[in-house]
Amino acid sequence: MFLMFLLKEMSYEYNAKAHYAPYGEYKELITGEDLTKLNIVVRDDNEKSESFSLRVPDDLFDLGIYKYLKHGDFYDGGGFQTAKSAWNFQHNPMALWEVQLNFATHCATSGLGVSTEHLNTKQSLVKALYRFHAYYHIRRILRRMKTPLPSEDGFDKYNNAFSLDQVKKIGDEYGCSTKNLGIYRNGYYFDRSGVGSQMTYSHNNWSRWMMNSSHGFTKAGLEKISESIRAYSYLVLTSQAAARHGILGDTAPALGAQRIFYDNLEDVINKVVSLEDDIGRYQSTLKYARSTSDYSVGKGLYMLPSDMLLKPLNQVIEGYNDKIVVNTSGFELGKQSVNIVVKPKPKRRPHTLDDHRDEITSVILALGGLTLFAIWFLK
């Protein structure tokens, strides 16, 4: 029991010795729907949570898309029935869509020290954050690679465009090997079973590139998970600020805030923002939260507000509300004990008759002073 706790503790903190080589034979414990039907948790006090569901573009994993079935080899046979697909498999594997997706999945998760344990944990906001992290970074990596998605023009699953320079930069940034890109193919996308008309093909094995347990985050993991924390908080808080309404519920204003979240997610995936600007943007959004940054998703990582509903404009939360907080105190996940003081804005006292008398007296004295000054000046 102690050993299991120790291993779990290690998986949520930085490990200077951690390194995870590309490997595509883990158990498939995450589905495409787990990453595309996101549960965005807005409040979590360790006992109960409140959230809204967000369906994001699922063309990464949805094989029913018309363009996906249309492009490539006839019947989607996968047995390299064309010379081009067979040549790429041997000589230019990154041109294969399955290799591009495997590479992005490994970089976004296993390569950083993020496992399916993180994506399936019990704490609501912790699980929501890590699933958001996986989707956000997979999409962002593919966009940076200049890789067309299955729903986009120019997509070809056996000869898809990509930038080799960007692949190498991403590998360095995420701490993932790019020396032999063929290791990311692993043949899974083209696996076949059965014979003749009964032959079936396996296309969902991208999740085998997510390891099932971790012994700690890499240095790049700390940086990239913190980036996801900043993006998650920014999207929840600013979407409410723009809508001037809370994001929970199914009322028209709440649905409007959720739509802004969706639109802004596409924006942050595609935009290039410097680290300095990203951190500044994150700090400036914390003022919208009802609570301080008091929720931990791992040691050495940025902390989130446990209550990210739009803050009432007549309240001021003193202390840490506009400060960036990093969890350096311990392993504990979830909401932490942080003392904050919520003060209502001071209400203006109604004027009384005595107030008016005082104001009249002040005006008379001021006029008298000006008259004496004028007489002295004219002399």
C-alpha positions in Angstrom: 0.0 0.0 0.0 2.8 2.4 0.9 4.6 1.6 -2.4 1.4 2.4 -4.4 1.0 5.7 -2.6 4.7 6.5 -3.2 4.4 5.8 -6.9 1.2 7.9 -7.2 3.0 10.7 -5.4 5.9 10.6 -7.8 3.6 10.7 -10.8 2.3 14.1 -9.9 5.7 15.8 -9.4 8.9 16.6 -11.2 11.4 13.8 -11.6 14.8 14.9 -12.9 15.6 11.3 -13.9 12.3 10.8 -15.8 12.6 10.0 -19.5 10.0 8.3 -21.6 11.0 6.9 -25.0 8.4 6.6 -27.8 6.5 3.4 -27.2 3.2 2.4 -28.8 2.1 -0.7 -27.0 0.3 0.6 -23.9 -3.3 -0.5 -23.1 -6.0 1.6 -24.8 -7.6 3.2 -21.8 -8.6 6.6 -23.4 -11.1 7.0 -26.3 -11.5 9.8 -28.7 -14.7 10.8 -27.0 -12.8 11.2 -23.7 -10.8 14.0 -25.3 -13.5 15.6 -27.5 -16.5 15.6 -25.2 -14.8 17.6 -22.5 -16.2 18.1 -19.0 -15.1 21.7 -18.1 -15.1 21.9 -14.3 -15.6 25.4 -13.0 -16.0 24.7 -9.3 -14.5 21.9 -7.2 -14.3 22.0 -3.4 -13.1 18.3 -3.1 -16.5 17.1 -2.2 -18.6 18.2 -5.1 -18.0 19.9 -8.4 -19.9 21.9 -11.1 -19.2 21.8 -14.8 -20.5 22.1 -18.3 -20.0 19.8 -21.3 -18.2 21.0 -24.3 -18.1 19.1 -27.6 -14.9 20.1 -29.5 -13.9 19.1 -33.0 -13.4 15.4 -33.1 -12.0 15.0 -36.6 -8.8 13.8 -35.1 -10.4 10.5 -34.1 -13.7 10.2 -36.0 -13.2 7.8 -38.9 -16.7 8.4 -40.2 -15.7 11.7 -41.8 -16.4 11.7 -45.5 -13.1 13.0 -46.5 -11.3 10.5 -44.4 -13.0 7.6 -46.2 -12.6 9.2 -49.6 -8.9 9.8 -49.4 -6.2 7.2 -49.6 -6.4 3.6 -50.8 -9.6 2.1 -52.1 -11.8 0.6 -49.3 -9.3 2.0 -46.8 -7.6 -1.3 -47.0 -4.5 -0.2 -45.2 -2.4 -2.9 -46.8 -0.4 -0.5 -48.8 -2.2 -1.2 -52.1 -0.6 1.8 -53.7 3.1 2.4 -54.3 3.0 5.8 -52.6 1.7 4.5 -49.3 4.1 1.6 -49.2 7.1 3.9 -50.1 6.2 6.4 -47.4 5.8 3.6 -44.8 9.4 2.7 -45.4 11.1 5.9 -46.3 8.9 8.9 -45.2 6.8 7.6 -42.3 5.9 11.1 -41.0 3.8 11.6 -44.1 1.4 9.0 -42.9 -1.5 10.5 -40.9 -1.3 7.7 -38.2 2.4 8.5 -37.6 1.6 12.2 -37.3 -1.1 11.5 -34.7 1.0 9.0 -32.8 3.9 11.6 -32.6 1.6 14.3 -31.4 -0.1 12.0 -28.8 3.3 10.9 -27.4 4.6 14.4 -27.2 1.5 15.7 -25.5 1.3 12.9 -22.9 3.8 10.2 -22.3 6.8 12.2 -23.4 6.0 14.8 -20.7 5.2 12.2 -18.0 1.5 12.4 -18.3 -0.3 9.1 -18.2 -3.8 7.7 -18.5 -3.7 7.7 -14.7 -3.8 11.5 -14.8 -6.6 11.5 -17.4 -8.7 9.1 -15.4 -8.1 10.3 -11.8 -11.0 10.7 -9.4 -10.7 14.4 -8.6 -13.0 16.2 -11.0 -11.0 19.3 -11.7 -7.7 17.4 -11.9 -9.2 15.0 -14.5 -10.8 17.8 -16.4 -7.5 19.7 -16.6 -5.4 16.7 -17.8 -7.9 15.7 -20.5 -8.0 19.3 -21.7 -4.2 19.3 -21.6 -4.1 16.2 -23.9 -6.5 17.6 -26.5 -5.1 21.1 -26.4 -1.5 20.0 -27.0 -2.3 17.3 -29.6 -4.2 19.9 -31.6 -1.6 22.5 -31.1 1.3 20.2 -32.1 -0.5 19.2 -35.3 -1.2 22.8 -36.2 2.4 23.7 -35.6 3.5 20.8 -37.9 1.3 22.4 -40.6 -0.5 19.1 -40.9 -4.0 19.1 -42.5 -6.7 17.4 -40.4 -9.1 14.9 -41.8 -11.8 17.5 -42.3 -9.5 20.0 -44.0 -8.6 20.5 -47.6 -5.4 18.7 -48.8 -5.7 15.9 -46.3 -4.3 12.6 -47.5 -3.9 9.9 -44.9 -1.1 8.1 -46.7 0.8 11.2 -48.0 -0.2 14.1 -45.7 1.7 17.4 -45.6 4.0 18.3 -42.7 7.0 20.5 -41.8 10.0 18.5 -40.9 11.7 21.5 -39.3 8.7 22.0 -37.1 8.6 18.3 -36.2 12.2 18.6 -35.0 11.5 21.8 -33.1 8.5 20.3 -31.4 10.5 17.2 -30.5 13.2 19.3 -28.8 10.6 21.5 -27.0 8.7 18.5 -25.7 11.7 16.4 -25.0 10.8 13.7 -27.5 13.1 11.9 -29.9 13.0 12.7 -33.6 16.1 10.9 -34.6 14.1 8.0 -36.1 10.6 9.0 -37.0 9.8 5.5 -38.2 9.5 4.4 -34.5 6.2 6.3 -34.3 4.5 4.2 -37.0 4.6 0.9 -35.2 2.3 -0.5 -37.9 -0.8 -0.2 -35.7 -2.9 1.9 -38.0 -2.6 -0.7 -40.7 -3.2 -3.8 -38.5 -5.5 -6.2 -40.1 -7.4 -9.3 -38.9 -9.5 -11.8 -40.7 -9.5 -12.8 -44.3 -11.2 -11.7 -47.5 -14.5 -9.7 -47.0 -14.3 -10.4 -43.3 -11.0 -8.5 -42.9 -11.2 -5.6 -40.4 -8.7 -2.9 -39.7 -7.6 -1.2 -36.5 -7.4 2.6 -36.6 -7.9 3.7 -33.0 -4.4 2.7 -31.7 -3.2 6.3 -31.2 -4.2 5.9 -27.5 -1.5 3.2 -27.2 1.0 6.0 -27.2 -0.4 7.2 -23.8 1.4 5.3 -21.0 -0.7 3.8 -18.3 1.4 5.0 -15.3 4.2 7.6 -14.7 7.1 8.0 -12.4 7.1 11.8 -12.6 7.0 14.8 -14.9 9.9 15.8 -17.1 11.1 19.4 -17.1 9.2 19.9 -20.3 6.2 18.4 -18.6 6.2 21.0 -15.9 6.3 23.7 -18.6 3.6 22.3 -20.9 1.2 21.3 -18.1 1.5 24.8 -16.6 0.8 26.2 -20.1 -2.4 24.1 -20.1 -3.4 25.4 -16.7 -3.0 29.0 -17.9 -5.0 28.3 -21.0 -7.8 26.5 -19.1 -8.1 29.2 -16.5 -7.9 32.0 -19.1 -10.7 30.4 -21.2 -13.1 29.8 -18.3 -12.6 33.3 -16.8 -12.4 35.5 -19.8 -15.4 33.8 -21.5 -17.5 34.8 -18.6 -16.0 38.3 -18.4 -16.9 38.8 -22.1 -20.4 37.5 -21.7 -20.7 39.3 -18.3 -22.4 36.2 -17.0 -21.6 32.9 -15.3 -20.7 30.0 -17.5 -22.7 27.2 -15.7 -26.3 26.3 -16.7 -28.4 26.2 -19.9 -29.7 29.7 -19.9 -29.1 31.8 -23.0 -26.4 34.0 -21.3 -24.6 30.9 -19.9 -24.7 29.2 -23.3 -23.3 32.4 -24.7 -20.3 32.2 -22.3 -19.8 28.6 -23.3 -19.8 29.5 -27.0 -17.1 32.1 -26.3 -15.0 29.5 -24.5 -15.3 27.3 -27.6 -14.3 30.1 -30.0 -11.4 31.2 -27.8 -10.1 27.6 -27.5 -9.7 27.5 -31.3 -7.9 30.9 -31.1 -5.4 29.8 -28.4 -4.7 26.6 -30.2 -3.7 28.4 -33.4 -2.1 31.5 -32.0 1.6 31.9 -31.3 2.0 33.6 -27.9 5.3 34.3 -26.1 5.8 32.7 -22.7 6.0 36.2 -21.1 2.7 37.3 -22.7 1.0 34.0 -21.8 1.9 34.4 -18.1 0.9 38.0 -18.1 -2.4 37.1 -19.7 -3.0 34.4 -17.1 -2.3 36.8 -14.2 -4.6 39.5 -15.6 -7.5 37.0 -15.8 -7.3 35.9 -12.1 -9.1 39.0 -11.0 -12.3 37.5 -12.5 -12.3 34.4 -10.2 -14.4 34.1 -7.1 -11.6 32.3 -5.2 -7.8 32.6 -4.9 -5.5 30.2 -6.8 -6.0 27.5 -4.2 -6.4 24.3 -6.3 -3.5 21.9 -7.0 -3.1 19.5 -9.9 0.5 18.5 -9.1 3.6 19.6 -7.3 5.7 22.3 -9.1 2.7 23.3 -11.2 0.6 26.5 -11.4 -2.4 26.4 -9.1 -5.9 27.2 -10.3 -8.8 28.9 -8.6 -11.1 26.3 -7.1 -14.1 28.5 -7.9 -13.9 30.1 -11.4 -17.4 31.5 -11.6 -17.5 35.2 -12.5 -16.8 37.2 -9.4 -19.6 39.6 -8.3 -18.5 43.1 -9.1 -19.3 44.3 -5.5 -16.8 41.9 -4.0 -13.0 42.3 -3.5 -11.0 39.1 -2.7 -7.9 40.1 -0.9 -4.6 38.2 -0.7 -3.7 35.9 -3.6 -6.5 36.6 -6.1 -4.4 38.4 -8.7 -1.2 36.5 -7.9 0.3 33.5 -9.6 0.8 30.6 -7.2 2.9 27.5 -7.7 2.4 24.4 -5.6 5.8 23.9 -3.9 4.5 22.7 -0.5 3.6 19.1 -1.1 1.9 16.4 -3.2 -1.7 16.9 -2.1 -4.2 17.3 -4.9 -7.4 19.3 -5.0 -8.5 22.4 -3.1 -6.0 23.6 -0.5 -6.6 25.6 2.7 -5.8 29.2 1.9 -7.2 32.0 4.0 -8.9 34.7 2.0 -11.1 37.6 3.0 -14.1 38.6 1.0 -15.0 42.2 1.5 -18.0 43.9 -0.1 -17.4 47.2 -1.6 -18.2 50.0 0.9 -21.7 51.3 0.4 -22.2 55.0 0.0 -24.0 56.4 3.1 -27.1 58.4 2.2 -26.9 62.2 2.7 -28.6 63.6 5.8 -29.7 67.1 6.7 -26.6 67.6 8.8 -24.4 66.7 5.7 -26.1 69.4 3.7 -25.6 71.9 6.5 -21.9 71.0 6.6 -21.6 71.4 2.9 -23.3 74.8 3.0 -21.0 75.9 5.8 -17.9 74.8 3.8 -19.1 76.7 0.7 -19.6 79.9 2.7 -16.2 79.7 4.3 -14.6 79.0 0.9 -16.3 82.1 -0.6 -15.3 84.2 2.4 -11.7 83.2 1.9 -11.8 84.0 -1.8 -13.3 87.5 -1.1 -10.5 88.3 1.4 -7.9 87.2 -1.1 -9.4 89.3 -3.8 -9.4 92.5 -1.6 -5.8 91.9 -0.6 -4.7 91.3 -4.2 -6.4 94.5 -5.5 -4.7 96.6 -2.9 
